Amino acid sequence: MIPAKSSNYDLPDSYDNIEQTLITADQILSDAVENAKTLFHSPTVSSIEDSKIVSRVMVLREFNLKDRFMRFHTDYRSPKIKQYKKNSTASVLGYDPILKVQIKLQGTIESHYHNSVTRNAWDGSTNRSKKCYSVRGGSSFKIDNPNKYDLKDGNIEDGYMNFAVLIFTFNSLEFLHLKSSGHRRALHTWNDNYASQWLVP
Ligand SMILES: Cc1cc2nc3c(=O)[nH]c(=O)nc-3n(C[C@H](O)[C@H](O)[C@H](O)COP(=O)(O)O)c2cc1C
């Protein structure tokens, strides 16, 4: 049986060239922005709240390897906005069982509100996405009856006042490919200089 494809391109069958692992990670994450079939479209974003680790799934809206950032959208009223201001350290993790690839990134999150970054992102959003930001109360607000908070038709542009953009800038990207004949794990880091290193999987 031919396995179901979750990507719109062909990936190498195995990795013996470390540069190829970064090229593949770039292909997977760039494709994942528009391609909801790959699980990399909705990676897990973890950060630190006081002494706790908190994780949430978010839709990947942009991936840029050259400038090393990812873009996510969220509700400005969400408590994570304050949390990222207090501690910007974050990690993004994704795995797609069809691609058999895990990608783990480490970096920091900066939130944007009512500036050119949010304006461009809002203008590039679909009406379906924009509608979520008109919800009453805002993300994480404590409620008694969820029915009262279902999304209603109204002026979707009003949601812009609740719209925030999260820019995750990364300085490390770890690629893991699982294959029975030999797993491959590669770490790419950007500190003073770029470096890459194979790791025991
Ligand atoms: C498939 C999926 C996609 C999601 N996309 C987003 C998103 O793009 N932005 C966002 O803020 N929350 C998104 N969420 C909801 C978050 O995972 C989370 O529940 C919400 O942001 C509130 O979490 P918090 O209390 O950790 O901030 C998504 C959840 C799922 C299951």
The ligand as an SDF file (V2000), in Angstrom:
LIG
                    3D

 31 33  0  0  0  0  0  0  0  0999 V2000
   -5.6860   22.6480   15.9050 C   0  0  0  0  0  0  0  0  0  0  0  0
   -5.5780   23.7890   16.8880 C   0  0  0  0  0  0  0  0  0  0  0  0
   -5.1380   25.0040   16.4470 C   0  0  0  0  0  0  0  0  0  0  0  0
   -5.0230   26.0820   17.3360 C   0  0  0  0  0  0  0  0  0  0  0  0
   -4.5470   27.2680   16.8730 N   0  0  0  0  0  0  0  0  0  0  0  0
   -4.3600   28.2940   17.7400 C   0  0  0  0  0  0  0  0  0  0  0  0
   -3.7590   29.5070   17.2900 C   0  0  0  0  0  0  0  0  0  0  0  0
   -3.3790   29.6650   16.1110 O   0  0  0  0  0  0  0  0  0  0  0  0
   -3.6000   30.5080   18.2060 N   0  0  0  0  0  0  0  0  0  0  0  0
   -3.9840   30.3700   19.5100 C   0  0  0  0  0  0  0  0  0  0  0  0
   -3.8020   31.3050   20.2770 O   0  0  0  0  0  0  0  0  0  0  0  0
   -4.5540   29.2400   19.9600 N   0  0  0  0  0  0  0  0  0  0  0  0
   -4.7430   28.1950   19.1080 C   0  0  0  0  0  0  0  0  0  0  0  0
   -5.2870   27.0120   19.5510 N   0  0  0  0  0  0  0  0  0  0  0  0
   -5.7440   26.9350   20.9480 C   0  0  0  0  0  0  0  0  0  0  0  0
   -4.5530   26.7660   21.8910 C   0  0  0  0  0  0  0  0  0  0  0  0
   -4.0130   25.4700   21.7740 O   0  0  0  0  0  0  0  0  0  0  0  0
   -4.9520   27.0400   23.3330 C   0  0  0  0  0  0  0  0  0  0  0  0
   -5.9480   26.1420   23.7400 O   0  0  0  0  0  0  0  0  0  0  0  0
   -5.4370   28.4630   23.5260 C   0  0  0  0  0  0  0  0  0  0  0  0
   -4.5790   29.3690   22.8550 O   0  0  0  0  0  0  0  0  0  0  0  0
   -5.5090   28.8650   24.9880 C   0  0  0  0  0  0  0  0  0  0  0  0
   -4.3820   28.3590   25.6070 O   0  0  0  0  0  0  0  0  0  0  0  0
   -3.4740   29.0940   26.6700 P   0  0  0  0  0  0  0  0  0  0  0  0
   -4.2760   29.1630   27.9270 O   0  0  0  0  0  0  0  0  0  0  0  0
   -2.3090   28.1520   26.7790 O   0  0  0  0  0  0  0  0  0  0  0  0
   -3.1040   30.4100   26.1340 O   0  0  0  0  0  0  0  0  0  0  0  0
   -5.3870   25.9200   18.6940 C   0  0  0  0  0  0  0  0  0  0  0  0
   -5.8070   24.6810   19.1300 C   0  0  0  0  0  0  0  0  0  0  0  0
   -5.9020   23.6280   18.2580 C   0  0  0  0  0  0  0  0  0  0  0  0
   -6.3650   22.2950   18.7760 C   0  0  0  0  0  0  0  0  0  0  0  0
  1  2  1  0
  2  3  1  0
  2 30  2  0
  3  4  2  0
  4  5  1  0
  4 28  1  0
  5  6  2  0
  6  7  1  0
  6 13  1  0
  7  8  2  0
  7  9  1  0
  9 10  1  0
 10 11  2  0
 10 12  1  0
 12 13  2  0
 13 14  1  0
 14 15  1  0
 14 28  1  0
 15 16  1  0
 16 17  1  0
 16 18  1  0
 18 19  1  0
 18 20  1  0
 20 21  1  0
 20 22  1  0
 22 23  1  0
 23 24  1  0
 24 25  2  0
 24 26  1  0
 24 27  1  0
 28 29  2  0
 29 30  1  0
 30 31  1  0
M  END
$$$$
